[in-house]
Amino acid sequence: MTETQTLPAPQALPGDVIARLRAALGAKGWSQDAHELQPHITDWRGRFQGQTPILLKPANTAEVAAAVKICHDAGIAITPQGGNTSLCGASTPQGEVLITLKRMNAVREIDPDNDSMTVEAGCILESLQTTAAEAGRLFPLSLGSQGSAMIGGLISTNAGGVHVLRYGMTRELVLGLEAVLPDGTIWSGLTGLRKDNTGYDLKQLLIGAEGTLGIITAATLKLFPRPAKMELAFCGLKSVEDAVSFLSLAKKVSGGAVTAFEIMPRLALEFVCAFVPGTRDPLDTSHAWYVVCEMSFGRLNGARETLEDALGQAFEAELVQDAVIAENESQALDFWRLRESIALAEREQGTAIKHDISIPVSKMAAFIELASARLKTIFPDGIVVAFGHVGDGNVHYNLVGPDAATQQAMMAKSDAISTCVYDTVDEFGGSISAEHGIGILKREELAARKPVDVAVMRAIKQALDPKGIMNPRVLLG
């Protein structure tokens, strides 16, 4: 069961504007075919059903600039779109002209000695990981939608993923950007420099702005040496508190080699095994919580021994009840599939009320305990599924119902449920959006909880986009 909201119908575009857009982009650069438009106007969760009068498909930055200038001069609003994997409706058009960057997928340059590569916004994340690997380098951004998510959209939403613990958010992986500003001006800030202390860091305005300040067309990304060895363990634990203690121990024993540390409850594992073919529980007995712990090392010698040492100490301290270490790459991928398929499995289970929040790691267990107790007083039949990147304090804190009738009753109380969660997040000094952004879904919450921040952002928006044409319904509303 999915609650779908139909967004406003498109405004009619003047005939001369349509003619100019078609001429600027050529026969392959636009479409008004309903069949081609359909996958671009529905968000990944199926929550928003949008509309657009025309889909633009520019092949290069000059064509993006030409299209934006035409729209700017005519006062026509624009929605930029990458792989359309947004979980907050940020790329679902509500009648705006829709610009997809999917044709702009070239790797312009790879510079292994500088540990950087310059790529166009339409490049698929997974292909960039492969390109970096072929050059003997690592591009560490990794997330469940990497087979379809595009780098421009990932930068625009400052995506997170499973390796933030070691390498940081997308913001920390970008050295330079190229973008088209709201009036059609091309800003070229592509650079491989680590040090450039010449005033405002303009790229940081665009990173995480969700397309409200311009359209990212290319980026210079930071690469890293490839680890000589990666070791992965799938562990069963009694509690979130034990997981946090195990994380601290693993970082200490490994000297900071922990690359990812992901947590999931038993119910999430059951969802995955039920709805995702070819998956199974790697452990012989069931546990309340599970952790995927990954370490990466610069040398082959001692890698396995380090992970085994950490697990041994965790067993001795009764932090871990059972564990299995991946014996090969295939088994490691199987372990990761259990974690990365949770969102898909939840969708198959039915409607869930989802919250992408962050809490200081040290307070994670206390937050989950208190928030879950409070939700029981609002909706006793709801089941909390809390999973995610406990290594960096980001938990996907969701409430699910066991059947369609319960889910429908739960959705009737969705506002009260989310308010309870976000109020608890505030008490713990957390954030209501850790890695998914604001989009349409959280813009009212953002305005209510961070009014000074929103006022400053509106001032920046007004300065760069006085006509308000860039993704006008997203982030600031």
SULQUI-V912441 format. One record per residue. N is the residue number from 1. RES is the residue in one letter. PHI is phi in degrees with one decimal (NA if undefined). OMEGA is omega as a letter, one per 30 degrees, with the letter a starting at -180 (999 if undefined). D_LAST is the distance of its C-alpha to the last C-alpha in Angstrom with 1 decimal. Layout:
BEGIN
N&RES&PHI&OMEGA&D_LAST / N&RES&PHI&OMEGA&D_LAST
END
This chain:
BEGIN
1&M&NA&l&27.6 / 2&T&-130.0&l&24.0 / 3&E&-85.6&a&21.3 / 4&T&-106.2&l&19.6 / 5&Q&-106.0&l&16.6 / 6&T&-86.8&a&16.9 / 7&L&-86.8&a&13.9 / 8&P&-57.0&l&14.2 / 9&A&-69.5&a&17.2 / 10&P&-68.0&l&17.3 / 11&Q&-77.0&l&17.9 / 12&A&-66.8&l&21.4 / 13&L&-88.3&l&21.9 / 14&P&-56.5&a&24.7 / 15&G&-58.1&a&27.9 / 16&D&-69.8&l&28.5 / 17&V&-67.6&l&25.1 / 18&I&-59.7&a&25.9 / 19&A&-62.4&a&29.4 / 20&R&-68.1&l&28.4 / 21&L&-64.3&l&26.1 / 22&R&-61.6&a&29.0 / 23&A&-66.2&a&31.5 / 24&A&-69.7&a&29.6 / 25&L&-104.8&l&29.2 / 26&G&78.9&a&32.4 / 27&A&-61.0&a&33.4 / 28&K&-87.3&a&32.1 / 29&G&-99.3&l&28.8 / 30&W&-155.1&l&27.0 / 31&S&-155.9&l&27.1 / 32&Q&-126.2&l&26.4 / 33&D&-75.5&a&28.6 / 34&A&-60.2&a&27.1 / 35&H&-66.1&l&28.9 / 36&E&-71.8&a&27.6 / 37&L&-71.2&a&24.0 / 38&Q&-52.7&a&24.0 / 39&P&-67.0&a&23.7 / 40&H&-87.8&a&20.8 / 41&I&-110.8&l&18.6 / 42&T&-120.1&a&19.2 / 43&D&-76.6&a&17.9 / 44&W&-58.7&a&20.7 / 45&R&-76.8&a&20.6 / 46&G&76.3&a&20.8 / 47&R&-84.8&a&17.9 / 48&F&-118.9&l&15.8 / 49&Q&-113.4&a&17.6 / 50&G&-102.8&l&15.9 / 51&Q&-147.0&l&17.4 / 52&T&-150.4&l&18.0 / 53&P&-76.3&a&20.6 / 54&I&-162.2&l&22.0 / 55&L&-102.3&l&22.1 / 56&L&-101.7&a&23.1 / 57&K&-129.8&a&25.4 / 58&P&-64.1&a&26.3 / 59&A&-100.2&a&29.4 / 60&N&-158.2&a&29.0 / 61&T&-64.2&l&26.9 / 62&A&-61.7&l&28.5 / 63&E&-70.5&l&27.3 / 64&V&-59.3&a&23.7 / 65&A&-61.1&l&24.0 / 66&A&-63.0&a&25.6 / 67&A&-65.5&a&23.0 / 68&V&-64.7&l&20.1 / 69&K&-62.7&l&22.2 / 70&I&-60.6&l&23.0 / 71&C&-66.1&l&19.3 / 72&H&-62.1&a&18.6 / 73&D&-62.4&a&21.7 / 74&A&-92.1&a&20.8 / 75&G&69.5&a&17.1 / 76&I&-97.0&a&16.2 / 77&A&-76.2&a&13.0 / 78&I&-130.6&l&13.8 / 79&T&-117.4&l&13.1 / 80&P&-82.3&a&15.6 / 81&Q&-144.3&l&17.4 / 82&G&-99.3&a&20.2 / 83&G&-85.3&l&22.1 / 84&N&58.2&l&19.4 / 85&T&-106.0&l&20.1 / 86&S&-58.5&l&16.7 / 87&L&-101.4&a&16.8 / 88&C&-125.2&l&13.1 / 89&G&75.3&a&12.3 / 90&A&-69.0&a&11.0 / 91&S&-116.3&l&13.5 / 92&T&-94.5&a&13.7 / 93&P&-70.8&l&13.1 / 94&Q&-112.3&a&11.9 / 95&G&105.8&l&14.4 / 96&E&-73.5&l&13.8 / 97&V&-63.4&a&17.0 / 98&L&-103.3&l&17.4 / 99&I&-114.3&l&19.3 / 100&T&-101.1&a&21.2 / 101&L&-98.5&a&23.2 / 102&K&-64.8&l&25.9 / 103&R&-80.3&a&28.7 / 104&M&-96.0&a&28.2 / 105&N&-129.3&a&30.0 / 106&A&-89.5&l&32.8 / 107&V&-91.2&a&34.0 / 108&R&-75.3&a&34.9 / 109&E&-160.8&l&36.9 / 110&I&-127.5&a&38.0 / 111&D&-125.5&a&39.8 / 112&P&-60.0&a&41.5 / 113&D&-67.6&l&43.2 / 114&N&-94.7&a&40.0 / 115&D&50.7&l&38.3 / 116&S&-152.0&l&35.4 / 117&M&-146.3&a&34.3 / 118&T&-109.9&a&32.2 / 119&V&-136.0&l&30.4 / 120&E&-86.4&a&28.1 / 121&A&-64.6&a&24.6 / 122&G&-85.4&l&25.7 / 123&C&-66.6&l&28.4 / 124&I&-74.3&a&28.5 / 125&L&-55.4&a&28.6 / 126&E&-61.0&l&31.9 / 127&S&-68.3&l&33.5 / 128&L&-70.1&l&32.7 / 129&Q&-59.5&l&34.3 / 130&T&-66.5&l&37.3 / 131&T&-60.6&l&37.5 / 132&A&-63.1&a&37.5 / 133&A&-63.2&l&40.1 / 134&E&-64.8&l&42.3 / 135&A&-93.5&l&42.3 / 136&G&76.9&a&43.3 / 137&R&-128.0&l&40.0 / 138&L&-119.3&l&37.2 / 139&F&-106.4&a&33.5 / 140&P&-83.2&l&32.5 / 141&L&-62.1&a&28.9 / 142&S&-147.8&l&29.6 / 143&L&-154.4&a&27.5 / 144&G&-61.5&a&28.0 / 145&S&-95.3&a&26.2 / 146&Q&-65.9&l&28.1 / 147&G&-78.8&l&29.9 / 148&S&-135.0&a&26.9 / 149&A&-67.5&a&24.1 / 150&M&-102.6&a&24.0 / 151&I&-64.6&l&24.2 / 152&G&-62.4&l&21.4 / 153&G&-67.8&l&18.8 / 154&L&-65.0&l&20.5 / 155&I&-70.1&a&20.2 / 156&S&-63.6&l&16.6 / 157&T&-106.1&a&15.9 / 158&N&50.1&a&18.9 / 159&A&-61.5&a&20.7 / 160&G&-105.7&a&23.4 / 161&G&101.3&a&26.2 / 162&V&-88.3&a&29.7 / 163&H&-110.8&l&31.1 / 164&V&-60.9&l&28.8 / 165&L&-50.9&a&31.6 / 166&R&-98.5&a&33.8 / 167&Y&-116.3&l&31.7 / 168&G&89.8&l&28.3 / 169&M&-70.9&l&24.7 / 170&T&-54.4&l&24.0 / 171&R&-50.8&a&23.1 / 172&E&-84.8&a&26.8 / 173&L&-107.0&a&28.1 / 174&V&-107.4&l&26.8 / 175&L&-92.2&a&29.2 / 176&G&-156.9&a&27.7 / 177&L&-137.1&l&25.2 / 178&E&-120.4&a&25.2 / 179&A&-150.2&l&22.0 / 180&V&-103.4&a&21.1 / 181&L&-80.2&a&18.9 / 182&P&-59.4&l&16.6 / 183&D&-94.5&l&19.8 / 184&G&96.0&l&21.9 / 185&T&-70.4&l&23.7 / 186&I&-90.7&l&25.1 / 187&W&-103.1&a&25.0 / 188&S&-106.6&l&27.7 / 189&G&-116.7&l&27.7 / 190&L&-72.0&l&29.7 / 191&T&-158.4&l&32.2 / 192&G&-100.1&a&34.3 / 193&L&-75.6&l&34.8 / 194&R&-87.1&a&34.5 / 195&K&-123.9&l&35.1 / 196&D&-153.2&a&33.5 / 197&N&-96.9&a&33.2 / 198&T&-118.2&l&32.2 / 199&G&97.1&a&29.4 / 200&Y&-57.3&l&25.7 / 201&D&-87.8&a&25.0 / 202&L&-64.3&a&22.5 / 203&K&-61.9&a&22.2 / 204&Q&-68.0&l&20.7 / 205&L&-67.8&a&17.6 / 206&L&-82.0&l&17.0 / 207&I&-71.3&a&18.1 / 208&G&85.5&a&15.4 / 209&A&-83.2&l&12.6 / 210&E&56.2&l&11.9 / 211&G&75.3&a&12.5 / 212&T&-87.3&a&10.0 / 213&L&-117.9&a&13.2 / 214&G&154.8&a&15.8 / 215&I&-114.6&l&17.7 / 216&I&-70.9&a&20.3 / 217&T&-111.3&l&23.5 / 218&A&-160.0&a&26.1 / 219&A&-149.3&l&26.8 / 220&T&-101.2&a&29.9 / 221&L&-108.0&a&30.1 / 222&K&-87.1&l&32.3 / 223&L&-109.8&a&35.2 / 224&F&-135.9&l&37.7 / 225&P&-59.6&l&41.3 / 226&R&-74.8&l&41.7 / 227&P&-61.2&l&43.1 / 228&A&-71.4&a&46.7 / 229&K&-153.8&l&46.3 / 230&M&-122.0&l&43.6 / 231&E&-122.0&a&44.6 / 232&L&-137.0&l&42.7 / 233&A&-127.6&l&43.5 / 234&F&-109.9&a&42.3 / 235&C&-124.3&l&43.0 / 236&G&-106.2&a&43.3 / 237&L&-137.7&a&42.7 / 238&K&-85.8&a&42.9 / 239&S&-155.1&l&39.7 / 240&V&-66.0&l&36.5 / 241&E&-58.2&l&38.5 / 242&D&-65.4&l&41.1 / 243&A&-62.8&l&38.6 / 244&V&-63.6&l&37.3 / 245&S&-66.8&l&40.9 / 246&F&-64.4&l&41.8 / 247&L&-58.4&a&39.0 / 248&S&-60.7&l&40.4 / 249&L&-64.3&a&43.9 / 250&A&-63.7&l&43.0 / 251&K&-65.7&a&41.4 / 252&K&-68.0&a&44.5 / 253&V&-65.3&a&47.1 / 254&S&-88.3&a&45.5 / 255&G&68.4&l&44.8 / 256&G&87.7&a&41.1 / 257&A&-85.2&l&41.5 / 258&V&-67.9&a&39.1 / 259&T&-94.4&l&36.6 / 260&A&-148.0&l&34.7 / 261&F&-148.6&a&35.0 / 262&E&-113.6&a&33.3 / 263&I&-121.4&l&33.8 / 264&M&-150.8&l&33.7 / 265&P&-84.4&a&35.3 / 266&R&-56.2&a&38.1 / 267&L&-62.0&l&36.0 / 268&A&-63.2&l&33.7 / 269&L&-63.1&l&36.9 / 270&E&-64.4&l&38.3 / 271&F&-59.0&a&35.2 / 272&V&-61.3&a&35.6 / 273&C&-64.0&a&39.3 / 274&A&-78.9&a&39.0 / 275&F&-110.3&a&36.4 / 276&V&-112.8&a&36.8 / 277&P&-58.7&l&40.2 / 278&G&83.8&l&42.5 / 279&T&-105.3&l&41.1 / 280&R&-156.1&l&43.2 / 281&D&-73.1&a&43.5 / 282&P&-73.5&a&45.4 / 283&L&-102.7&a&47.0 / 284&D&-76.0&l&50.0 / 285&T&-123.0&a&48.7 / 286&S&-84.1&a&45.4 / 287&H&-137.6&a&43.5 / 288&A&-67.1&a&40.7 / 289&W&-138.5&l&38.6 / 290&Y&-133.1&l&38.8 / 291&V&-130.2&l&38.0 / 292&V&-100.9&a&37.9 / 293&C&-114.0&a&39.2 / 294&E&-116.7&l&39.5 / 295&M&-122.6&l&41.4 / 296&S&-128.1&a&42.0 / 297&F&-134.7&l&45.0 / 298&G&-81.7&a&46.4 / 299&R&-132.0&l&49.9 / 300&L&-70.8&a&51.3 / 301&N&-65.8&l&53.9 / 302&G&88.7&a&52.8 / 303&A&-65.5&a&49.4 / 304&R&-61.9&a&50.4 / 305&E&-63.1&l&52.5 / 306&T&-66.5&l&49.6 / 307&L&-63.4&l&47.5 / 308&E&-62.1&l&50.6 / 309&D&-63.8&l&51.3 / 310&A&-62.5&l&47.8 / 311&L&-65.3&l&48.2 / 312&G&-59.5&l&51.7 / 313&Q&-67.7&l&50.7 / 314&A&-68.7&l&47.8 / 315&F&-63.4&a&50.4 / 316&E&-62.6&l&52.8 / 317&A&-84.8&a&50.2 / 318&E&60.9&l&49.3 / 319&L&-88.1&l&45.6 / 320&V&-118.8&a&45.9 / 321&Q&-94.6&l&47.9 / 322&D&-158.4&a&48.1 / 323&A&-161.6&l&47.0 / 324&V&-136.1&l&47.7 / 325&I&-97.2&l&47.3 / 326&A&-62.6&a&46.4 / 327&E&-88.7&a&49.6 / 328&N&-157.9&a&48.2 / 329&E&-63.4&a&45.0 / 330&S&-62.1&l&44.9 / 331&Q&-68.3&l&45.0 / 332&A&-61.2&l&42.3 / 333&L&-64.3&l&40.0 / 334&D&-62.0&l&40.9 / 335&F&-63.8&l&39.8 / 336&W&-64.2&a&36.5 / 337&R&-62.6&l&36.0 / 338&L&-61.1&l&36.3 / 339&R&-72.4&a&33.4 / 340&E&-78.3&l&31.1 / 341&S&-94.7&a&31.7 / 342&I&-62.4&a&30.3 / 343&A&-60.8&l&26.8 / 344&L&-63.7&a&28.6 / 345&A&-65.3&l&31.2 / 346&E&-61.3&a&28.7 / 347&R&-63.9&l&27.1 / 348&E&-68.8&l&30.7 / 349&Q&-65.3&l&31.4 / 350&G&135.7&a&28.6 / 351&T&-63.9&l&25.4 / 352&A&-132.6&l&24.4 / 353&I&-96.0&a&21.8 / 354&K&-108.9&l&20.7 / 355&H&-139.3&l&19.7 / 356&D&-101.2&a&19.7 / 357&I&-124.5&l&20.8 / 358&S&-129.3&a&23.1 / 359&I&-139.5&l&26.0 / 360&P&-50.7&a&28.8 / 361&V&-52.5&a&31.4 / 362&S&-64.0&a&34.1 / 363&K&-105.4&a&32.1 / 364&M&-59.8&a&31.1 / 365&A&-61.9&a&33.9 / 366&A&-65.0&l&33.5 / 367&F&-62.2&a&29.8 / 368&I&-59.2&l&30.5 / 369&E&-64.1&a&33.4 / 370&L&-70.2&a&31.7 / 371&A&-61.7&a&28.5 / 372&S&-65.9&l&30.7 / 373&A&-63.5&l&33.0 / 374&R&-66.5&a&30.2 / 375&L&-66.4&l&28.8 / 376&K&-61.1&l&32.3 / 377&T&-78.0&a&32.3 / 378&I&-91.0&a&29.2 / 379&F&-144.9&a&30.1 / 380&P&-61.3&a&33.6 / 381&D&-83.7&l&33.7 / 382&G&-75.2&l&30.8 / 383&I&-119.4&a&31.8 / 384&V&-78.8&l&30.0 / 385&V&-119.8&a&29.8 / 386&A&-110.7&a&29.0 / 387&F&-147.9&l&29.4 / 388&G&134.4&a&28.5 / 389&H&-94.5&a&29.0 / 390&V&-61.4&l&30.9 / 391&G&-61.4&l&32.3 / 392&D&-118.0&l&29.1 / 393&G&85.8&a&27.9 / 394&N&-99.0&l&25.2 / 395&V&-123.1&l&25.8 / 396&H&-90.9&a&24.2 / 397&Y&-102.6&a&24.8 / 398&N&-117.1&l&24.8 / 399&L&-117.3&a&26.4 / 400&V&-122.1&l&28.4 / 401&G&-115.9&a&30.7 / 402&P&-72.1&a&34.2 / 403&D&-150.4&a&34.1 / 404&A&-62.3&a&32.0 / 405&A&-64.9&l&32.8 / 406&T&-65.6&l&31.8 / 407&Q&-63.4&l&28.5 / 408&Q&-65.2&l&27.7 / 409&A&-65.0&l&28.6 / 410&M&-64.3&a&26.6 / 411&M&-64.5&l&23.4 / 412&A&-65.7&l&24.0 / 413&K&-110.9&a&23.7 / 414&S&-61.8&a&20.9 / 415&D&-63.8&l&18.7 / 416&A&-66.3&l&21.8 / 417&I&-65.2&a&22.7 / 418&S&-66.5&l&19.4 / 419&T&-61.2&l&19.5 / 420&C&-60.5&a&23.1 / 421&V&-63.0&a&22.5 / 422&Y&-69.5&l&19.7 / 423&D&-62.8&l&21.9 / 424&T&-68.6&l&24.7 / 425&V&-57.5&l&22.9 / 426&D&-59.9&a&22.2 / 427&E&-61.4&a&25.9 / 428&F&-94.5&l&27.0 / 429&G&69.4&a&24.9 / 430&G&-101.9&a&22.8 / 431&S&-129.2&l&19.3 / 432&I&-78.6&l&17.0 / 433&S&-142.2&a&16.3 / 434&A&-87.7&a&19.5 / 435&E&-143.3&a&19.2 / 436&H&-90.4&a&16.8 / 437&G&89.1&a&13.6 / 438&I&-107.2&l&10.2 / 439&G&57.5&l&8.9 / 440&I&-84.7&a&7.6 / 441&L&-61.5&a&10.4 / 442&K&-119.0&a&9.9 / 443&R&-67.3&l&6.5 / 444&E&-69.1&l&8.1 / 445&E&-61.7&l&11.2 / 446&L&-61.8&a&10.3 / 447&A&-63.0&a&9.2 / 448&A&-74.5&a&12.4 / 449&R&-95.7&a&14.7 / 450&K&-135.0&a&14.1 / 451&P&-63.1&l&13.2 / 452&V&-67.9&l&15.3 / 453&D&-58.0&a&14.0 / 454&V&-65.0&l&10.4 / 455&A&-62.1&l&12.1 / 456&V&-65.3&l&14.1 / 457&M&-63.6&l&11.5 / 458&R&-63.2&l&9.8 / 459&A&-65.2&l&13.5 / 460&I&-64.8&l&14.1 / 461&K&-58.3&a&11.3 / 462&Q&-63.0&a&12.8 / 463&A&-68.6&a&16.2 / 464&L&-91.4&a&15.9 / 465&D&-136.7&a&13.6 / 466&P&-61.7&l&14.3 / 467&K&-83.6&l&13.8 / 468&G&64.8&a&10.2 / 469&I&-94.4&a&11.6 / 470&M&-88.5&l&11.1 / 471&N&42.7&a&8.9 / 472&P&-67.5&a&6.2 / 473&R&-96.4&a&4.3 / 474&V&-101.7&l&5.3 / 475&L&70.9&a&5.8 / 476&L&-100.4&l&3.8 / 477&G&74.2&999&0.0
END
